[in-house]
Amino acid sequence: MSKTFAGLAIAVLVGAMMTPLPVLASEDEEEDAMPEAAIVIPMMNAARGRELFAEKGCVVCHQVNGIGGEDAESFDIEEFSIPVNPFHVAAKMWDHAAAMIPEQQEELGGQIELSGQELADIVGFLASPDLRKGFSEDMVPERIREIIEHEKEESEEEESKEHD
């Protein structure tokens, strides 16, 4: 091994050891995370994410198991694969915010607000094929089901007008 390569390898190892590592933390632990941590990554609760996906109204536009709206990307098992990169999910939400926010305001009466922990939990749900397979209509609150049904009726009316 050359001296240059060995010196470079040692420099990389020392640099890696001195770089703060990400810390996994629950929402309560985030503020108390080690002060030298550069990144705090929330622990994901996929079961809670499934509840939030329905309760917050994500399901109004996104489908899981054929349940939900068709205005946005489907999260059906056949169409949305893992692994799921949480930063990619956040970036896509940011990229589509200009269209998503007015839709949320119109359909839900306001913009969906998510904490970092809630977004982490929803990403955990999206990354769990078993929980997505188990997603059912009875998990969707009545108010959200009514919004979905209303949106489907409006869509069908628009289609019938186009064919007339």
SULKAUR-V314319 format. One record per backbone hydrogen bond with DSSP energy under -0.5 kcal/mol. NH is the residue of the N-H (numbers start at 1). CO is the residue of the C=O. Records with the same first field share a line. If there is no record, write none. Layout:
NH=CO + CO
This chain:
6=2
7=3
8=4
9=5
10=6
11=7
12=8
13=9
14=10
15=11
16=12
17=13
18=14
19=15
23=39
25=41
29=26
30=26 + 27
33=30
37=34
41=23 + 39
42=40
43=25
46=44
49=45
50=46
51=47
52=48
53=49
54=50
55=51
56=52
58=53
59=53
60=57
61=58
62=58
64=67
67=64
68=66
69=59
72=61
75=63
79=76
80=76
81=79
85=83
86=84
88=85
89=85
90=86
91=87
92=88
93=89
94=90
95=91
96=92
97=94
99=96
100=96
101=97
103=99
104=100
105=101
106=102
107=103
108=104
109=104 + 105
110=104
119=115
120=116
121=117
122=118
123=119
124=120
125=121
126=122
127=123
128=125
129=127
132=128
133=129
134=130
135=132
139=136
140=137
141=139
144=141
145=141
146=142
147=143
148=144
149=145
150=146
151=147
152=148
153=149
154=150
155=151
156=152
157=153
158=154
159=155
160=156
161=157
162=158
163=159
164=160
